[in-house]
Amino acid sequence: MKKLLTLVMVSAVMIATSSQAATCTFTGGAGPSDPSWFTAANWDNAIVPSATSNIWSDMSVGYGPTIDAAGAVGNEMTVGLYGHDGDVIVGASGTLTLGTYIMLGLTATDFGTVLNNGTINVPSTYLHAGTALLVNNGTLSGTALILGQAPGGDNTLTNNGQITMTGSTYMNHVTNTLVNNGTLVTDGLLNGHVASSVSRIVNTGTITVDGWFYTSVASTAPAILDMNGGVMVNGHMEMTGNAASTINLNEGIITNTTLGLDGNATNKTIVVDNGVMYSGGDQTAGLDYLISIGLITGKGAKTPLSSYDGSYTKLYAIPEPAIIGALSLLGIALLRRK
C-alpha cells in the first residue's frame, strides 16, 4: 500500500511539474539594438529559456527574438497569440530545438511570422488559426507539418531550403499556400484535407512524398497543385473520391510509383501544358477515359495524350494539328529561302 501511495504521489508531482512548465515571454528588455535570444534581459523572468520552457513571442513583427548562434532550446513555442503579433528570426548560424511544437498564430486575430535561415528541429510545426507566414531558407526537420490547423486566417509557407518530415504534411482549414522552391521530403502529403480548405501547392523545386499524395481529401473548393517546374516524386498519387482538385502541369515532371484514378470523380481535373506525368504500370485506359470526358485537358489549343512504354505511362500534351502544320510550313519556307 505504501509503495502504491508513493507511486501515486510521484506521478502527481510529475504531472504537476509538466503542467506548470515555466513560460518564458520575450519582452525585448535589452532594447532594439540587442534582440538576441541568448540575452537574459530580453525575457520576462530574466532567464534564457531551457529545454523545459514554454515560450511566447508576442512582440510586434520586427521586435521578436533573433537566434544568431547554436543552442536555442525550449519545450513548445507560440509565435503571435491573444491578439498580439509575433515573430522569430533564426540566423544562418542559429539553431532552435523544441521538444513538442512551434505554433504560428494561436487565435484567428493573431499574426505569426518565422524566418528561418538556420536550423529548426521540432516534432510538430503548426500554422494554426491566425495569419501565419513561415519562410524557410535553411533546414526544418520534424514529424508533422500542418497548414491551417484550426479555422482562422491565411497561411503561407515558402520553402527555399530543406524541409524533412518523417510524418505527413497537411493542408487543412481556410486558405493555405505552400510554395516550394527548395526540397520538401515528407511521408505523406494531403492537399485539401478538410471541407473548408482553399489549398494551393506551387512547385519549382523538388517534392518527394514517400507514401501517398492525395490531390484532395475533403475540399469543396479545388485543391490545386501548380507544377511550374522542378520534380515531384510520389509513392502513390490518389485522385479518387468526391473532393475537388486541379493539377496544372505547366512545367516539370511528376513521377508516381502507383496512381489511383476514379472515372466517377467528376471534380478532379488535370490541365497539361509543358509538364509531364509518369505513372507506374499501364494507366492509359483510365487516363484516356478522363481525356474523353474532359477531365484531362490540354492548356490552350494543346491536346493531351497518354502512352505506355512497358513500365510507365506518360501523360503529356502536344500542340493542335493546325499549329503543327503551320510550324512545318514555316520550316519548309525557311529551308527554301536558304
C-alpha positions as CSV (number, residue, x, y, z in Angstrom):
1,M,0.0,0.0,0.0
2,K,2.9,2.4,0.9
3,K,4.5,1.6,-2.5
4,L,1.3,2.3,-4.3
5,L,0.8,5.6,-2.4
6,T,4.4,6.6,-3.1
7,L,3.9,5.8,-6.8
8,V,0.7,7.9,-6.9
9,M,2.4,10.8,-5.2
10,V,5.4,10.7,-7.6
11,S,3.1,10.6,-10.6
12,A,1.1,13.5,-9.3
13,V,4.3,15.5,-8.8
14,M,5.4,14.7,-12.4
15,I,2.1,15.7,-13.8
16,A,2.1,18.9,-11.8
17,T,5.6,19.7,-12.9
18,S,4.7,19.1,-16.5
19,S,1.6,21.2,-16.5
20,Q,3.4,24.0,-14.7
21,A,6.4,24.2,-17.0
22,A,7.8,27.7,-16.9
23,T,6.5,30.1,-19.5
24,C,9.1,32.5,-20.9
25,T,7.8,35.5,-22.7
26,F,10.1,37.6,-25.0
27,T,9.9,41.2,-23.9
28,G,12.9,42.7,-25.7
29,G,14.0,44.3,-22.5
30,A,17.6,44.7,-23.7
31,G,16.4,47.2,-26.3
32,P,16.1,47.1,-30.1
33,S,19.8,47.0,-30.6
34,D,20.0,43.6,-28.9
35,P,17.2,41.3,-29.8
36,S,19.2,38.2,-29.1
37,W,17.5,35.1,-27.8
38,F,20.5,34.5,-25.6
39,T,20.3,37.8,-23.7
40,A,18.6,37.1,-20.3
41,A,17.3,40.7,-20.1
42,N,15.1,40.0,-23.1
43,W,12.9,37.6,-21.2
44,D,10.2,38.4,-18.6
45,N,11.8,36.3,-16.0
46,A,15.4,37.4,-16.9
47,I,16.3,33.8,-17.7
48,V,17.1,32.4,-21.1
49,P,14.7,29.6,-21.9
50,S,15.7,26.0,-21.2
51,A,14.6,22.7,-22.8
52,T,11.5,22.6,-20.5
53,S,10.4,26.2,-21.1
54,N,7.1,27.1,-22.9
55,I,8.0,30.1,-25.0
56,W,5.8,33.1,-26.1
57,S,6.8,35.6,-28.7
58,D,4.1,38.3,-29.0
59,M,6.1,41.4,-29.7
60,S,5.2,43.4,-32.9
61,V,6.7,41.9,-36.0
62,G,10.3,43.1,-36.3
63,Y,10.8,43.1,-32.5
64,G,10.9,39.4,-31.7
65,P,13.9,37.3,-30.8
66,T,16.8,36.7,-33.1
67,I,18.6,33.4,-32.8
68,D,22.1,34.1,-34.1
69,A,24.0,31.2,-32.7
70,A,23.6,27.5,-31.9
71,G,21.9,26.3,-28.8
72,A,18.4,27.8,-28.5
73,V,16.1,25.3,-26.9
74,G,12.6,25.0,-25.5
75,N,9.6,22.7,-25.0
76,E,6.9,24.4,-27.0
77,M,6.7,27.8,-28.7
78,T,3.9,30.1,-29.8
79,V,4.5,33.0,-32.1
80,G,1.7,35.5,-32.2
81,L,-1.0,35.0,-29.5
82,Y,-4.0,36.5,-27.7
83,G,-4.4,39.5,-30.0
84,H,-0.7,40.2,-30.3
85,D,1.6,39.7,-33.4
86,G,4.9,37.9,-33.0
87,D,7.9,36.9,-35.0
88,V,11.1,34.9,-34.7
89,I,14.3,35.1,-36.8
90,V,16.8,32.2,-36.9
91,G,20.1,33.4,-38.4
92,A,22.3,31.4,-40.7
93,S,24.4,30.2,-37.7
94,G,21.4,29.7,-35.4
95,T,19.7,26.5,-34.2
96,L,16.4,26.1,-32.5
97,T,15.4,22.8,-30.9
98,L,12.0,22.3,-29.4
99,G,10.5,19.3,-27.6
100,T,6.9,19.4,-28.8
101,Y,5.8,22.1,-31.3
102,I,6.1,25.5,-32.8
103,M,2.8,27.3,-33.4
104,L,2.2,30.4,-35.5
105,G,-0.9,32.5,-34.9
106,L,-2.7,31.0,-31.9
107,T,-6.1,32.6,-32.5
108,A,-7.9,34.0,-35.6
109,T,-6.8,37.6,-34.7
110,D,-3.1,36.8,-34.3
111,F,-0.3,37.1,-36.8
112,G,2.8,34.9,-36.5
113,T,6.0,35.0,-38.6
114,V,9.0,32.8,-38.6
115,L,12.1,33.4,-40.8
116,N,14.5,30.5,-40.7
117,N,17.9,30.9,-42.3
118,G,19.5,28.3,-40.0
119,T,18.2,25.1,-38.4
120,I,14.9,24.3,-36.7
121,N,14.3,20.8,-35.2
122,V,10.8,20.4,-33.8
123,P,8.3,17.4,-33.8
124,S,5.3,19.4,-35.0
125,T,5.0,22.7,-36.9
126,Y,1.6,24.3,-36.9
127,L,0.5,27.3,-38.9
128,H,-2.5,27.5,-36.6
129,A,-5.7,29.7,-36.5
130,G,-4.3,33.2,-37.2
131,T,-2.5,34.5,-40.2
132,A,0.8,32.7,-40.4
133,L,3.9,33.2,-42.6
134,L,6.8,30.7,-42.5
135,V,9.8,31.3,-44.7
136,N,12.4,28.6,-44.6
137,N,15.8,29.3,-46.2
138,G,17.6,26.8,-44.0
139,T,16.6,23.4,-42.6
140,L,13.4,22.5,-40.9
141,S,13.0,18.9,-39.6
142,G,10.2,17.2,-37.7
143,T,7.4,14.7,-37.8
144,A,4.2,16.7,-38.8
145,L,3.7,19.9,-40.7
146,I,0.1,21.4,-40.7
147,L,-1.1,24.5,-42.5
148,G,-4.4,25.7,-41.1
149,Q,-4.6,23.6,-38.0
150,A,-7.8,25.4,-37.0
151,P,-10.2,27.8,-38.9
152,G,-8.9,31.4,-39.0
153,G,-6.6,33.4,-41.2
154,D,-4.5,32.6,-44.2
155,N,-1.3,30.6,-44.0
156,T,1.7,30.7,-46.3
157,L,4.8,28.6,-46.2
158,T,7.7,29.4,-48.6
159,N,10.5,26.8,-48.7
160,N,13.7,27.8,-50.3
161,G,15.8,25.4,-48.3
162,Q,15.3,21.8,-47.0
163,I,12.2,20.6,-45.2
164,T,12.1,17.0,-44.0
165,M,9.0,15.5,-42.2
166,T,9.0,11.8,-41.1
167,G,5.2,12.1,-40.9
168,S,2.7,13.8,-43.1
169,T,2.1,17.4,-44.3
170,Y,-1.5,18.6,-44.2
171,M,-3.2,21.4,-46.0
172,N,-6.2,22.0,-43.7
173,H,-8.6,24.9,-42.9
174,V,-9.2,28.1,-44.8
175,T,-6.6,29.4,-47.3
176,N,-3.2,27.6,-47.3
177,T,-0.4,28.2,-49.8
178,L,2.8,26.1,-49.9
179,V,5.4,27.4,-52.3
180,N,8.3,25.0,-52.7
181,N,11.4,26.3,-54.4
182,G,13.8,24.1,-52.5
183,T,13.5,20.5,-51.3
184,L,10.5,19.0,-49.4
185,V,10.6,15.4,-48.2
186,T,7.5,14.1,-46.4
187,D,5.9,10.7,-45.7
188,G,2.5,11.9,-46.8
189,L,1.0,15.0,-48.4
190,L,-2.7,15.7,-48.0
191,N,-4.0,18.6,-50.0
192,G,-7.4,19.9,-49.3
193,H,-7.6,17.9,-46.1
194,V,-10.9,19.4,-44.8
195,A,-14.0,20.7,-46.5
196,S,-13.1,24.4,-45.8
197,S,-9.7,24.1,-47.4
198,V,-8.7,26.5,-50.1
199,S,-5.3,25.0,-50.7
200,R,-2.6,25.5,-53.3
201,I,0.8,23.9,-53.7
202,V,3.2,25.7,-56.1
203,N,6.4,23.7,-57.0
204,T,9.5,24.7,-58.8
205,G,11.8,22.6,-56.7
206,T,11.8,19.0,-55.6
207,I,9.0,17.3,-53.6
208,T,9.4,13.7,-52.5
209,V,6.4,12.0,-51.0
210,D,7.5,8.6,-49.7
211,G,3.9,7.5,-49.1
212,W,0.6,8.9,-50.5
213,F,-0.1,12.2,-52.1
214,Y,-3.8,13.0,-52.0
215,T,-4.7,15.6,-54.6
216,S,-7.7,16.4,-52.4
217,V,-9.1,14.7,-49.4
218,A,-12.3,16.6,-48.5
219,S,-12.1,20.1,-50.0
220,T,-15.2,21.5,-51.7
221,A,-13.1,24.2,-53.5
222,P,-10.4,22.8,-55.8
223,A,-7.2,21.9,-54.0
224,I,-4.6,23.0,-56.5
225,L,-1.2,21.7,-57.5
226,D,0.7,24.1,-59.7
227,M,3.7,22.3,-61.2
228,N,5.7,25.3,-62.5
229,G,8.9,23.4,-62.8
230,G,11.1,21.0,-60.9
231,V,10.1,17.5,-60.0
232,M,7.6,15.7,-57.7
233,V,8.1,12.0,-56.9
234,N,5.2,10.2,-55.1
235,G,5.0,6.7,-53.8
236,H,1.3,6.9,-54.7
237,M,-0.9,9.6,-56.1
238,E,-4.6,9.3,-55.2
239,M,-7.2,11.0,-57.4
240,T,-10.4,9.4,-56.1
241,G,-13.5,10.4,-54.2
242,N,-15.7,13.5,-54.2
243,A,-13.3,16.2,-53.1
244,A,-12.3,18.7,-55.7
245,S,-8.7,19.1,-57.1
246,T,-6.8,20.5,-60.0
247,I,-3.3,19.7,-61.2
248,N,-1.8,22.3,-63.6
249,L,1.1,20.6,-65.4
250,N,2.7,23.8,-66.5
251,E,6.3,22.7,-66.4
252,G,8.4,20.0,-64.7
253,I,7.9,16.3,-64.1
254,I,5.6,14.3,-61.7
255,T,6.5,10.6,-61.2
256,N,4.1,8.3,-59.4
257,T,5.1,4.7,-58.5
258,T,1.3,4.0,-58.5
259,L,-1.7,6.0,-59.4
260,G,-5.3,5.9,-58.2
261,L,-7.9,7.1,-60.6
262,D,-11.7,7.3,-60.4
263,G,-13.8,7.9,-63.5
264,N,-16.7,8.9,-61.3
265,A,-14.7,11.7,-59.6
266,T,-16.0,14.5,-61.9
267,N,-14.4,17.3,-59.9
268,K,-10.8,16.2,-60.3
269,T,-9.1,17.7,-63.3
270,I,-5.6,17.9,-64.9
271,V,-4.6,20.6,-67.3
272,V,-1.5,19.7,-69.3
273,D,0.9,22.3,-70.8
274,N,4.6,21.7,-71.0
275,G,4.8,19.4,-67.9
276,V,4.8,15.6,-68.0
277,M,3.4,13.0,-65.6
278,Y,4.8,9.4,-65.4
279,S,2.8,6.7,-63.5
280,G,3.9,3.1,-62.9
281,G,2.0,0.4,-64.9
282,D,-0.4,0.8,-67.8
283,Q,-2.7,3.7,-66.9
284,T,-3.6,4.5,-70.5
285,A,-7.2,3.2,-70.2
286,G,-8.0,5.3,-67.2
287,L,-6.2,8.4,-68.4
288,D,-7.7,8.2,-71.9
289,Y,-11.2,7.9,-70.4
290,L,-10.6,11.0,-68.3
291,I,-9.4,12.8,-71.5
292,S,-12.5,11.6,-73.4
293,I,-14.9,13.1,-70.8
294,G,-12.9,16.4,-70.5
295,L,-11.4,15.9,-67.0
296,I,-7.9,15.9,-68.5
297,T,-7.4,18.7,-71.0
298,G,-4.5,20.5,-72.8
299,K,-3.8,24.1,-72.0
300,G,-5.0,26.4,-74.7
301,A,-5.0,24.6,-78.0
302,K,-2.9,21.6,-76.9
303,T,-4.1,18.0,-77.0
304,P,-3.5,15.7,-74.0
305,L,-2.2,12.2,-74.8
306,S,-1.1,9.1,-72.8
307,S,1.3,6.4,-73.9
308,Y,2.8,3.3,-72.2
309,D,6.4,2.2,-72.6
310,G,6.1,-1.2,-70.8
311,S,7.0,0.3,-67.4
312,Y,5.5,3.7,-67.0
313,T,2.5,5.6,-68.6
314,K,3.3,9.1,-69.8
315,L,0.8,11.9,-69.7
316,Y,1.7,14.9,-71.9
317,A,0.3,17.3,-74.4
318,I,1.1,18.3,-78.0
319,P,0.1,21.4,-80.0
320,E,-3.1,21.1,-82.1
321,P,-2.6,19.7,-85.7
322,A,-3.2,23.2,-87.2
323,I,-0.3,24.6,-85.3
324,I,2.0,21.7,-86.1
325,G,1.1,22.1,-89.8
326,A,1.8,25.9,-89.6
327,L,5.2,25.2,-88.0
328,S,6.0,22.6,-90.7
329,L,5.2,25.1,-93.5
330,L,7.3,27.7,-91.8
331,G,10.2,25.3,-91.6
332,I,9.8,24.4,-95.3
333,A,9.7,28.1,-96.2
334,L,12.8,28.8,-94.3
335,L,14.6,26.0,-96.0
336,R,13.6,27.2,-99.4
337,R,14.9,30.7,-98.6
338,K,18.3,29.2,-97.8
